[in-house]
Amino acid sequence: MKTSIKLSVLALSLLSIISINVKAQDATTTTTPVTTTQTTTYGSGIRLSAGVEAGLPVGKLNNNYNWNFGGSLQADFPILKDQLYATVNAGFNNIYADKTTNAPDIQLIPVKAGLKYFPVKNFYVQGEAGASFIANKSDLGVTKSAVFVYAPQVGVLFNVGGKNYIDAGVRYESNSKFYTDGNTSNFIGLRVAYAFSL
């Protein structure tokens, strides 16, 4: 499947998620009396989440690799109530090599910190940076143990009752080069996580 088709599928998925969430909010707003106090859907305390991640390599990485899959744990710490959070994220990503090549899979353990900002209720923009530790550097034939990583993301929180949420986001993740030929491991990924506030 061509990269442009893969990217289009990811973009349409995110738009569908946002559209469904906006429709759900509109329905709630029209049926809820004005005098009723509504609770915020993203809480005011520390939020923890565990999620699965999948993505598509972009750039030069797309030549030898097809997709990636992994998981992550994240903690969100409130800075400005209901609007701005500091985040800490750690996970594992396996970037799968194309079967027709002799390239080994790339196994990364990213550890990132950043900020998550809610410009409107339930919709957020997030930026994180940190280090990706290369779990199989001997298989890859590289000398570096870790590289710089950054990841901008947009997403939506869905309240599923009480202090529980589904956190769905799309991000671009870029790891600086760890091969001498200048290859970077960049991908566009989708993270779907179960989150709860403490």
Kinemage of the C-alpha trace (Angstrom):
@kinemage 1
@onewidth
@group {chain A} dominant
@subgroup {mainchain}
@vectorlist {calphas} color= white
{ca met a 1} P 0.000 0.000 0.000
{ca lys a 2} L 1.423 3.394 -0.937
{ca thr a 3} L 2.357 5.817 1.804
{ca ser a 4} L -0.111 8.449 0.575
{ca ile a 5} L -2.993 5.981 0.862
{ca lys a 6} L -1.855 4.939 4.345
{ca leu a 7} L -1.630 8.573 5.470
{ca ser a 8} L -5.088 9.282 4.042
{ca val a 9} L -6.565 6.392 6.038
{ca leu a 10} L -4.982 7.704 9.267
{ca ala a 11} L -6.199 11.257 8.589
{ca leu a 12} L -9.753 10.065 7.881
{ca ser a 13} L -9.708 8.012 11.093
{ca leu a 14} L -8.813 11.076 13.160
{ca leu a 15} L -11.450 13.231 11.443
{ca ser a 16} L -14.077 10.564 12.131
{ca ile a 17} L -13.121 10.451 15.810
{ca ile a 18} L -13.337 14.241 16.125
{ca ser a 19} L -16.627 14.384 14.203
{ca ile a 20} L -18.269 11.737 16.393
{ca asn a 21} L -17.098 13.522 19.543
{ca val a 22} L -18.402 16.908 18.373
{ca lys a 23} L -21.806 15.397 17.499
{ca ala a 24} L -21.965 13.743 20.929
{ca gln a 25} L -21.215 17.070 22.625
{ca asp a 26} L -23.895 18.869 20.577
{ca ala a 27} L -26.484 16.262 21.534
{ca thr a 28} L -25.572 16.627 25.214
{ca thr a 29} L -25.735 20.403 25.052
{ca thr a 30} L -29.224 20.488 23.498
{ca thr a 31} L -30.743 18.015 25.948
{ca thr a 32} L -29.122 19.313 29.152
{ca pro a 33} L -30.941 22.115 31.015
{ca val a 34} L -28.975 25.334 31.427
{ca thr a 35} L -29.302 25.209 35.211
{ca thr a 36} L -27.564 21.821 35.463
{ca thr a 37} L -23.902 21.939 36.444
{ca gln a 38} L -21.899 19.856 33.971
{ca thr a 39} L -18.757 18.096 35.086
{ca thr a 40} L -15.676 18.334 32.930
{ca thr a 41} L -14.811 15.198 30.965
{ca tyr a 42} L -11.076 15.400 31.436
{ca gly a 43} L -10.863 15.771 35.177
{ca ser a 44} L -8.795 18.087 37.314
{ca gly a 45} L -6.333 15.639 38.842
{ca ile a 46} L -3.525 13.416 37.669
{ca arg a 47} L -4.560 11.179 34.788
{ca leu a 48} L -2.898 7.841 33.960
{ca ser a 49} L -3.300 5.986 30.665
{ca ala a 50} L -2.161 2.753 29.034
{ca gly a 51} L -2.531 2.365 25.304
{ca val a 52} L -1.666 0.560 22.108
{ca glu a 53} L 0.066 2.298 19.225
{ca ala a 54} L 0.303 1.551 15.523
{ca gly a 55} L 1.885 3.548 12.755
{ca leu a 56} L 3.226 3.865 9.243
{ca pro a 57} L 6.853 4.710 8.461
{ca val a 58} L 7.447 7.840 6.386
{ca gly a 59} L 10.432 9.217 4.479
{ca lys a 60} L 13.425 6.942 3.838
{ca leu a 61} L 12.245 4.519 6.518
{ca asn a 62} L 9.292 3.629 4.265
{ca asn a 63} L 11.728 2.020 1.770
{ca asn a 64} L 12.502 -0.981 4.009
{ca tyr a 65} L 9.818 -0.915 6.702
{ca asn a 66} L 6.053 -1.413 6.488
{ca trp a 67} L 4.479 -0.525 9.842
{ca asn a 68} L 5.042 -0.327 13.567
{ca phe a 69} L 3.205 -1.565 16.630
{ca gly a 70} L 3.729 -1.017 20.335
{ca gly a 71} L 2.331 0.337 23.536
{ca ser a 72} L 2.879 3.082 26.063
{ca leu a 73} L 2.093 4.315 29.560
{ca gln a 74} L 1.460 8.011 30.156
{ca ala a 75} L 0.827 10.285 33.121
{ca asp a 76} L -0.754 13.756 32.772
{ca phe a 77} L -0.148 16.261 35.586
{ca pro a 78} L -2.425 19.337 35.751
{ca ile a 79} L -0.782 22.772 35.502
{ca leu a 80} L -3.833 24.900 34.636
{ca lys a 81} L -7.085 23.207 35.626
{ca asp a 82} L -8.839 21.577 32.663
{ca gln a 83} L -6.534 23.207 30.095
{ca leu a 84} L -2.823 22.509 30.441
{ca tyr a 85} L -1.084 19.345 31.579
{ca ala a 86} L 2.545 18.223 31.821
{ca thr a 87} L 3.004 14.724 30.403
{ca val a 88} L 5.447 11.879 30.947
{ca asn a 89} L 5.345 8.949 28.518
{ca ala a 90} L 7.297 5.680 28.180
{ca gly a 91} L 6.667 2.856 25.750
{ca phe a 92} L 7.921 0.317 23.238
{ca asn a 93} L 7.724 0.436 19.429
{ca asn a 94} L 8.636 -2.359 17.039
{ca ile a 95} L 9.065 -1.103 13.468
{ca tyr a 96} L 8.580 -4.133 11.207
{ca ala a 97} L 10.927 -4.648 8.264
{ca asp a 98} L 9.620 -5.475 4.802
{ca lys a 99} L 9.817 -9.268 4.289
{ca thr a 100} L 11.544 -8.767 0.920
{ca thr a 101} L 14.534 -7.064 2.568
{ca asn a 102} L 17.157 -8.452 4.909
{ca ala a 103} L 16.728 -5.514 7.273
{ca pro a 104} L 16.095 -6.319 10.946
{ca asp a 105} L 13.131 -4.856 12.807
{ca ile a 106} L 13.831 -1.644 14.722
{ca gln a 107} L 12.966 -1.864 18.428
{ca leu a 108} L 12.736 1.453 20.260
{ca ile a 109} L 11.940 2.360 23.860
{ca pro a 110} L 10.914 6.037 23.795
{ca val a 111} L 10.862 8.037 27.031
{ca lys a 112} L 9.324 11.499 26.567
{ca ala a 113} L 7.994 14.475 28.490
{ca gly a 114} L 5.947 17.402 27.261
{ca leu a 115} L 2.758 19.442 27.427
{ca lys a 116} L -0.877 18.689 26.579
{ca tyr a 117} L -3.158 21.661 25.934
{ca phe a 118} L -6.960 21.652 25.554
{ca pro a 119} L -7.967 24.642 23.351
{ca val a 120} L -11.575 23.366 23.461
{ca lys a 121} L -13.279 20.796 25.640
{ca asn a 122} L -12.086 17.233 24.943
{ca phe a 123} L -9.818 18.184 21.990
{ca tyr a 124} L -6.091 18.530 22.702
{ca val a 125} L -2.759 19.288 21.109
{ca gln a 126} L 0.307 17.724 22.644
{ca gly a 127} L 4.041 17.994 22.144
{ca glu a 128} L 6.664 15.740 23.682
{ca ala a 129} L 10.421 15.256 23.404
{ca gly a 130} L 12.947 12.920 24.957
{ca ala a 131} L 15.134 9.935 24.112
{ca ser a 132} L 14.506 6.688 22.235
{ca phe a 133} L 16.636 3.831 23.508
{ca ile a 134} L 17.546 1.306 20.810
{ca ala a 135} L 16.746 -2.139 22.205
{ca asn a 136} L 18.405 -4.158 19.403
{ca lys a 137} L 21.379 -2.005 18.422
{ca ser a 138} L 23.610 -5.049 17.732
{ca asp a 139} L 21.075 -6.406 15.198
{ca leu a 140} L 20.948 -3.002 13.507
{ca gly a 141} L 24.723 -2.577 13.502
{ca val a 142} L 24.646 0.838 15.156
{ca thr a 143} L 26.860 2.208 17.901
{ca lys a 144} L 24.397 4.612 19.505
{ca ser a 145} L 22.308 3.408 22.415
{ca ala a 146} L 19.822 6.285 22.346
{ca val a 147} L 18.688 9.076 20.007
{ca phe a 148} L 16.635 12.251 20.361
{ca val a 149} L 12.889 11.881 19.736
{ca tyr a 150} L 10.073 14.411 19.410
{ca ala a 151} L 6.374 13.820 18.852
{ca pro a 152} L 3.624 16.387 18.160
{ca gln a 153} L 0.117 14.943 18.561
{ca val a 154} L -3.556 15.883 18.318
{ca gly a 155} L -6.332 13.899 19.935
{ca val a 156} L -9.692 13.607 21.619
{ca leu a 157} L -10.780 12.397 25.067
{ca phe a 158} L -14.026 10.434 25.320
{ca asn a 159} L -15.608 10.135 28.752
{ca val a 160} L -16.818 6.558 29.289
{ca gly a 161} L -18.201 7.133 32.766
{ca gly a 162} L -16.974 8.681 35.983
{ca lys a 163} L -13.256 9.426 35.811
{ca asn a 164} L -12.624 6.945 32.978
{ca tyr a 165} L -11.782 7.911 29.399
{ca ile a 166} L -10.691 6.707 25.998
{ca asp a 167} L -7.802 8.842 24.755
{ca ala a 168} L -7.391 8.652 20.947
{ca gly a 169} L -4.674 10.616 19.210
{ca val a 170} L -2.662 10.830 16.000
{ca arg a 171} L 0.965 11.882 16.120
{ca tyr a 172} L 4.095 12.291 14.050
{ca glu a 173} L 7.103 10.788 15.796
{ca ser a 174} L 10.648 11.498 14.667
{ca asn a 175} L 13.815 9.847 15.954
{ca ser a 176} L 17.125 11.464 15.004
{ca lys a 177} L 19.487 9.478 12.808
{ca phe a 178} L 21.304 6.520 14.267
{ca tyr a 179} L 22.644 5.150 10.970
{ca thr a 180} L 25.723 6.707 9.372
{ca asp a 181} L 23.791 7.191 6.086
{ca gly a 182} L 21.540 9.738 7.764
{ca asn a 183} L 18.391 7.594 7.972
{ca thr a 184} L 15.879 8.654 10.590
{ca ser a 185} L 13.014 6.536 11.892
{ca asn a 186} L 9.945 8.710 11.418
{ca phe a 187} L 6.370 7.507 11.463
{ca ile a 188} L 2.798 8.697 11.720
{ca gly a 189} L 1.017 6.795 14.433
{ca leu a 190} L -2.314 6.299 16.158
{ca arg a 191} L -2.527 5.842 19.938
{ca val a 192} L -5.700 4.549 21.588
{ca ala a 193} L -5.516 4.365 25.372
{ca tyr a 194} L -7.648 3.711 28.410
{ca ala a 195} L -7.231 6.584 30.865
{ca phe a 196} L -8.454 7.307 34.385
{ca ser a 197} L -8.072 10.197 36.815
{ca leu a 198} L -6.774 9.698 40.321
